[in-house]
């Protein structure tokens, strides 16, 4: 945790403190501990972190976390609670006592708790060290993300198989059982496939027809034949907490000339982006190159057309540093990112293709192995 040590020294702080459950990506990253109850994480310069957990979690925390483990009783919580019956104020006292001096907090630290700590100890916010740490994935983290990607591809295969086995009838798709195929049915199939791999999907996008012109519309009702279908799957592994992210656009039946041309332009734009990714590359430069490529092909960047960033980091959050947008970030070897150009036009529809991989010294190591399917 050298970056945290450097941040502590720079701020003249005694300790870095985080607080929350493992739903908080920062805490999950620092502790490798899964918990639905809030815990305290504290780190001093040159020391490994310490976590303060309920007594019933001490043994499990010792097995799962690389941190030193302390019970709330040993941290003095219940003694303080006798004099200060407000649990929030008592927690603030525990943190202040353990830190002993100026405290550095992450930007997502609970505001109410920070307000209770501030009268006891001076505090400041560290904005960069943790995002820098988390953005560079270890080989172990990359292995975890690759496993989620394999589950994602299995789920995508399930979705496309459900669409492919359904027949276009007028403007709808009819299953072999005679039912109208819906976004909800395909989403259920995706989530069922993910569960077999120990992953969960939330807000999975299965949008068709006019819906695809709205970038993140989840989709509902009958799936439209002869029109684009955007399938965007971004599941989380329940065991490790890591995400993957992948999108495909398919058409069951005959695509319109406009959608065919859009798909070809997006596919070419993605290949261009792949060729520009490497250690030290500027994400904004890659974004601008793709935007320029799409403009040359006759497509806008606003208010329609290519209206979102080119990609983002993936890890314990599905969207994290670094970013590939007009603002940009410098890419570094070890980043895991998506490349996802897209085009969206009301009255026509949308197309997005998204793959994920790691930035290397000389290029892009694509984790996604699923083929780029289109008309099925």
C-alpha positions as CSV (number, residue, x, y, z in Angstrom):
1,X,0.0,0.0,0.0
2,X,2.9,2.4,-0.8
3,X,0.4,4.9,-2.4
4,X,-1.5,5.1,0.8
5,X,1.7,5.6,2.8
6,X,2.7,8.4,0.4
7,X,-0.7,10.0,0.8
8,X,-0.5,9.8,4.6
9,X,2.9,11.4,4.6
10,X,1.9,14.1,2.1
11,X,-1.2,15.0,4.3
12,X,0.7,14.8,7.5
13,X,-1.9,12.3,8.7
14,X,-1.6,9.7,11.4
15,X,-4.0,7.2,9.8
16,X,-6.2,6.4,6.8
17,X,-9.7,5.3,7.8
18,X,-12.5,3.8,5.8
19,X,-15.9,2.6,7.1
20,X,-18.7,0.6,5.6
21,X,-19.7,-2.9,4.3
22,X,-18.2,-4.9,1.5
23,X,-20.8,-3.3,-0.8
24,X,-18.3,-0.4,-0.7
25,X,-15.7,-1.2,-3.3
26,X,-12.9,0.7,-1.5
27,X,-13.5,-1.3,1.7
28,X,-13.7,-4.5,-0.2
29,X,-10.4,-3.8,-2.0
30,X,-8.6,-2.8,1.2
31,X,-9.9,-5.7,3.4
32,X,-10.8,-8.6,1.0
33,X,-13.5,-9.2,3.6
34,X,-17.2,-9.8,2.8
35,X,-19.6,-8.3,5.3
36,X,-23.1,-6.9,5.5
37,X,-22.3,-5.2,8.8
38,X,-20.3,-2.0,8.7
39,X,-16.7,-2.3,9.8
40,X,-13.8,0.1,10.5
41,X,-10.5,-0.1,8.4
42,X,-7.5,1.9,9.8
43,X,-4.0,2.0,8.4
44,X,-0.9,3.8,9.6
45,X,2.3,4.5,7.7
46,X,4.4,1.4,7.3
47,X,1.9,-0.9,8.9
48,X,-0.7,-3.2,7.5
49,X,-4.3,-2.3,7.9
50,X,-6.4,-3.2,10.9
51,X,-10.1,-3.9,10.7
52,X,-12.6,-3.6,13.6
53,X,-15.4,-6.1,13.3
54,X,-18.2,-7.6,15.5
55,X,-17.0,-10.3,17.8
56,X,-18.8,-13.0,15.9
57,X,-16.8,-12.1,12.7
58,X,-13.4,-12.1,14.3
59,X,-12.5,-15.6,13.3
60,X,-13.8,-15.4,9.8
61,X,-12.1,-12.0,9.2
62,X,-8.8,-13.6,10.3
63,X,-9.3,-16.3,7.6
64,X,-10.4,-14.0,4.8
65,X,-8.6,-10.7,5.3
66,X,-4.8,-9.9,5.2
67,X,-5.5,-7.2,7.8
68,X,-5.0,-7.4,11.5
69,X,-8.3,-8.0,13.2
70,X,-9.8,-6.4,16.3
71,X,-13.2,-6.9,17.9
72,X,-15.4,-3.9,18.6
73,X,-15.1,-4.7,22.3
74,X,-11.3,-4.7,22.1
75,X,-11.5,-1.3,20.3
76,X,-13.4,0.1,23.2
77,X,-16.8,0.5,21.5
78,X,-18.9,-0.9,24.3
79,X,-17.1,1.0,27.0
80,X,-17.6,4.2,25.1
81,X,-21.2,3.3,24.5
82,X,-21.9,3.4,28.3
83,X,-21.0,7.1,28.3
84,X,-22.2,7.9,24.8
85,X,-25.3,6.0,23.9
86,X,-25.4,7.2,20.3
87,X,-23.8,4.4,18.2
88,X,-22.7,6.9,15.6
89,X,-20.9,9.2,18.1
90,X,-19.4,6.1,19.8
91,X,-18.1,4.8,16.5
92,X,-16.5,8.3,15.9
93,X,-14.8,8.1,19.3
94,X,-13.4,4.7,18.5
95,X,-12.0,5.9,15.2
96,X,-10.6,9.0,16.9
97,X,-9.0,7.0,19.7
98,X,-7.4,4.5,17.3
99,X,-6.1,7.1,14.9
100,X,-4.7,9.4,17.6
101,X,-4.2,12.3,15.2
102,X,-5.1,13.8,11.8
103,X,-7.2,11.3,9.8
104,X,-7.3,10.8,6.0
105,X,-10.6,9.7,4.6
106,X,-11.7,8.4,1.2
107,X,-14.1,10.6,-0.7
108,X,-17.0,8.2,-0.2
109,X,-16.7,8.1,3.6
110,X,-20.1,8.5,5.3
111,X,-20.7,12.2,5.8
112,X,-22.6,11.9,9.1
113,X,-19.8,9.9,10.7
114,X,-17.2,12.3,9.3
115,X,-19.1,15.2,11.0
116,X,-18.9,13.3,14.3
117,X,-15.2,12.7,14.0
118,X,-14.2,16.2,13.0
119,X,-14.7,17.7,16.5
120,X,-12.4,15.0,17.9
121,X,-9.7,14.9,15.2
122,X,-8.9,16.9,12.2
123,X,-9.8,15.2,8.9
124,X,-9.0,15.6,5.2
125,X,-10.0,13.7,2.1
126,X,-7.7,11.6,-0.1
127,X,-9.0,11.6,-3.7
128,X,-6.3,10.0,-5.8
129,X,-4.3,7.3,-4.0
130,X,-7.0,4.6,-3.8
131,X,-8.2,5.1,-7.4
132,X,-4.6,4.8,-8.6
133,X,-4.1,1.6,-6.5
134,X,-7.3,0.1,-7.7
135,X,-6.8,1.0,-11.4
136,X,-3.7,-1.2,-11.6
137,X,-4.9,-4.8,-11.4
138,X,-2.7,-7.6,-10.1
139,X,-2.4,-10.9,-12.0
140,X,-4.7,-12.4,-9.3
141,X,-7.3,-9.7,-9.9
142,X,-7.1,-10.1,-13.7
143,X,-7.7,-13.9,-13.2
144,X,-10.9,-13.0,-11.2
145,X,-12.1,-10.7,-13.9
146,X,-11.4,-13.2,-16.6
147,X,-13.5,-15.8,-14.7
148,X,-16.4,-13.3,-14.6
149,X,-15.9,-12.7,-18.3
150,X,-16.3,-16.4,-19.0
151,X,-19.6,-16.4,-17.2
152,X,-20.6,-13.3,-19.1
153,X,-19.9,-15.0,-22.4
154,X,-21.9,-18.1,-21.4
155,X,-24.8,-15.8,-20.5
156,X,-24.5,-14.0,-23.8
157,X,-24.5,-17.3,-25.7
158,X,-27.7,-18.2,-23.8
159,X,-29.4,-14.9,-24.8
160,X,-28.4,-15.1,-28.5
161,X,-29.5,-18.8,-28.6
162,X,-32.9,-17.8,-27.3
163,X,-33.2,-15.1,-29.9
164,X,-31.9,-17.3,-32.7
165,X,-34.3,-20.2,-32.1
166,X,-37.2,-17.8,-32.3
167,X,-38.8,-17.0,-35.7
168,X,-39.6,-13.6,-37.0
169,X,-43.3,-13.2,-37.5
170,X,-44.4,-9.8,-38.6
171,X,-42.5,-7.4,-36.2
172,X,-42.1,-9.9,-33.3
173,X,-40.2,-13.1,-32.5
174,X,-42.1,-16.3,-31.7
175,X,-40.5,-19.0,-29.7
176,X,-40.8,-22.7,-30.7
177,X,-43.3,-23.0,-27.9
178,X,-45.5,-20.4,-29.7
179,X,-44.8,-17.6,-27.2
180,X,-43.9,-14.0,-28.0
181,X,-40.2,-13.6,-27.0
182,X,-39.8,-10.6,-24.6
183,X,-36.9,-8.7,-23.1
184,X,-37.9,-10.1,-19.7
185,X,-37.6,-13.7,-20.9
186,X,-34.1,-13.2,-22.4
187,X,-33.0,-11.2,-19.3
188,X,-34.2,-14.1,-17.1
189,X,-32.2,-16.6,-19.3
190,X,-29.1,-14.4,-18.9
191,X,-29.4,-14.1,-15.1
192,X,-30.1,-17.9,-14.8
193,X,-26.9,-18.6,-16.7
194,X,-24.9,-16.2,-14.6
195,X,-26.2,-17.8,-11.3
196,X,-24.8,-21.1,-12.4
197,X,-21.3,-19.5,-12.4
198,X,-21.9,-17.8,-9.0
199,X,-22.5,-14.4,-10.6
200,X,-25.4,-12.0,-10.4
201,X,-26.7,-9.7,-13.0
202,X,-28.5,-6.5,-12.3
203,X,-30.1,-4.0,-14.7
204,X,-29.0,-6.2,-17.6
205,X,-29.9,-4.5,-20.9
206,X,-32.0,-6.4,-23.5
207,X,-33.4,-3.6,-25.6
208,X,-34.8,-3.8,-29.1
209,X,-36.1,-1.6,-31.9
210,X,-36.7,2.0,-31.0
211,X,-35.5,1.3,-27.4
212,X,-31.9,0.9,-28.7
213,X,-31.7,4.6,-29.5
214,X,-31.6,5.2,-25.7
215,X,-28.2,4.2,-24.5
216,X,-29.0,2.5,-21.2
217,X,-32.7,1.7,-21.5
218,X,-33.1,-1.8,-20.0
219,X,-35.7,-2.9,-22.5
220,X,-39.1,-4.4,-21.9
221,X,-41.9,-6.2,-23.8
222,X,-41.8,-8.1,-27.1
223,X,-38.4,-8.1,-28.9
224,X,-38.6,-6.5,-32.3
225,X,-37.8,-8.6,-35.4
226,X,-35.7,-7.1,-38.2
227,X,-34.3,-4.5,-35.8
228,X,-31.3,-4.0,-33.6
229,X,-31.2,-5.8,-30.2
230,X,-28.6,-4.5,-27.8
231,X,-27.6,-7.0,-25.1
232,X,-25.3,-5.5,-22.4
233,X,-24.3,-7.8,-19.6
234,X,-22.2,-6.6,-16.6
235,X,-22.3,-9.2,-13.8
236,X,-20.6,-9.3,-10.5
237,X,-18.9,-12.5,-9.0
238,X,-20.6,-13.0,-5.7
239,X,-17.5,-14.6,-4.2
240,X,-14.8,-12.1,-5.3
241,X,-16.8,-8.9,-5.9
242,X,-15.2,-8.4,-9.4
243,X,-17.2,-7.4,-12.5
244,X,-17.0,-8.0,-16.2
245,X,-18.7,-6.1,-19.0
246,X,-19.7,-7.0,-22.6
247,X,-22.2,-5.8,-25.2
248,X,-23.3,-7.2,-28.5
249,X,-25.9,-5.9,-31.0
250,X,-27.7,-8.4,-33.1
251,X,-30.6,-8.5,-35.5
252,X,-33.0,-11.5,-35.9
253,X,-34.1,-11.3,-39.4
254,X,-33.1,-8.6,-41.9
255,X,-31.3,-5.5,-40.8
256,X,-32.1,-2.2,-42.4
257,X,-29.3,-0.6,-44.5
258,X,-28.9,2.2,-41.9
259,X,-28.3,-0.3,-39.1
260,X,-25.9,-2.4,-41.2
261,X,-23.8,0.7,-42.0
262,X,-23.9,1.7,-38.3
263,X,-22.8,-1.7,-37.2
264,X,-19.9,-1.7,-39.7
265,X,-18.8,1.8,-38.6
266,X,-18.9,0.8,-34.9
267,X,-17.0,-2.4,-35.6
268,X,-14.3,-0.5,-37.5
269,X,-14.1,2.2,-34.7
270,X,-13.6,-0.5,-32.1
271,X,-10.7,-2.1,-34.1
272,X,-9.1,1.4,-34.4
273,X,-9.4,1.9,-30.6
274,X,-7.8,-1.5,-30.0
275,X,-4.8,-0.5,-32.1
276,X,-4.2,2.7,-30.0
277,X,-4.4,1.2,-26.5
278,X,-1.1,0.8,-24.7
279,X,0.8,1.8,-21.6
280,X,1.1,5.6,-21.4
281,X,-1.6,6.3,-24.1
282,X,-3.9,9.2,-23.4
283,X,-7.5,8.0,-23.1
284,X,-8.8,11.3,-24.5
285,X,-6.6,11.0,-27.6
286,X,-8.0,7.5,-28.3
287,X,-11.5,8.8,-27.8
288,X,-11.0,11.7,-30.1
289,X,-9.5,9.4,-32.8
290,X,-12.6,7.2,-32.6
291,X,-15.0,10.2,-32.7
292,X,-13.1,11.6,-35.7
293,X,-13.3,8.2,-37.4
294,X,-17.1,8.1,-36.9
295,X,-17.5,11.7,-38.0
296,X,-15.6,10.9,-41.2
297,X,-18.1,8.0,-41.7
298,X,-20.9,10.5,-41.5
299,X,-22.0,10.2,-37.8
300,X,-22.3,12.8,-35.2
301,X,-21.1,12.9,-31.6
302,X,-24.0,15.0,-30.3
303,X,-26.9,15.3,-29.7
304,X,-27.1,11.9,-31.4
305,X,-24.6,9.4,-32.7
306,X,-21.6,8.6,-30.6
307,X,-22.9,10.2,-27.3
308,X,-21.0,8.4,-24.6
309,X,-17.4,7.7,-23.6
310,X,-15.3,5.1,-25.4
311,X,-14.7,3.0,-22.4
312,X,-14.0,2.7,-18.7
313,X,-12.1,0.7,-16.1
314,X,-13.6,-2.4,-14.7
315,X,-12.9,-4.1,-11.3
316,X,-14.7,-4.1,-8.0
317,X,-17.0,-1.5,-9.7
318,X,-18.3,-1.9,-13.2
319,X,-17.4,1.7,-13.9
320,X,-14.1,2.9,-12.4
321,X,-10.8,4.5,-13.4
322,X,-9.4,5.0,-15.9
323,X,-11.7,6.7,-18.3
324,X,-11.6,7.0,-22.1
325,X,-13.5,10.1,-22.8
326,X,-13.0,13.7,-23.9
327,X,-11.6,14.4,-20.5
328,X,-9.5,11.3,-20.6
329,X,-6.9,9.6,-18.4
330,X,-3.4,8.2,-19.0
331,X,-3.6,4.5,-19.4
332,X,-1.2,2.3,-17.6
333,X,-0.1,-1.4,-17.9
334,X,-2.4,-3.3,-15.6
335,X,-5.5,-1.3,-16.3
336,X,-8.5,-3.4,-17.2
337,X,-10.8,-1.4,-19.5
338,X,-13.7,-1.7,-21.9
339,X,-13.7,-0.5,-25.5
340,X,-17.4,0.3,-26.4
341,X,-18.1,2.6,-29.3
342,X,-21.7,3.1,-30.2
343,X,-24.1,5.0,-32.4
344,X,-27.7,6.0,-31.4
345,X,-30.4,7.7,-33.6
346,X,-34.1,8.1,-32.6
347,X,-36.3,6.6,-35.3
348,X,-33.4,4.4,-36.6
349,X,-32.1,2.6,-33.5
350,X,-28.7,2.0,-31.8
351,X,-25.6,-0.2,-32.1
352,X,-23.0,-0.8,-29.5
353,X,-20.2,-3.4,-29.3
354,X,-18.2,-3.7,-26.1
355,X,-15.1,-5.8,-25.3
356,X,-12.9,-5.8,-22.2
357,X,-9.2,-6.4,-21.7
358,X,-6.0,-5.3,-20.1
359,X,-3.7,-2.5,-21.1
360,X,-0.1,-3.9,-21.6
361,X,3.2,-2.2,-22.3
362,X,2.7,-2.6,-26.1
363,X,-1.0,-3.0,-26.6
364,X,-4.4,-4.4,-25.6
365,X,-4.8,-8.0,-24.2
366,X,-8.5,-8.6,-25.0
367,X,-10.2,-10.9,-22.5
368,X,-13.4,-11.1,-24.6
369,X,-13.5,-14.2,-26.8
370,X,-17.1,-14.0,-27.8
371,X,-17.5,-13.5,-31.6
372,X,-18.9,-10.3,-33.0
373,X,-22.2,-11.6,-34.2
374,X,-24.7,-9.4,-36.0
375,X,-27.5,-10.9,-38.2
376,X,-28.6,-14.2,-36.7
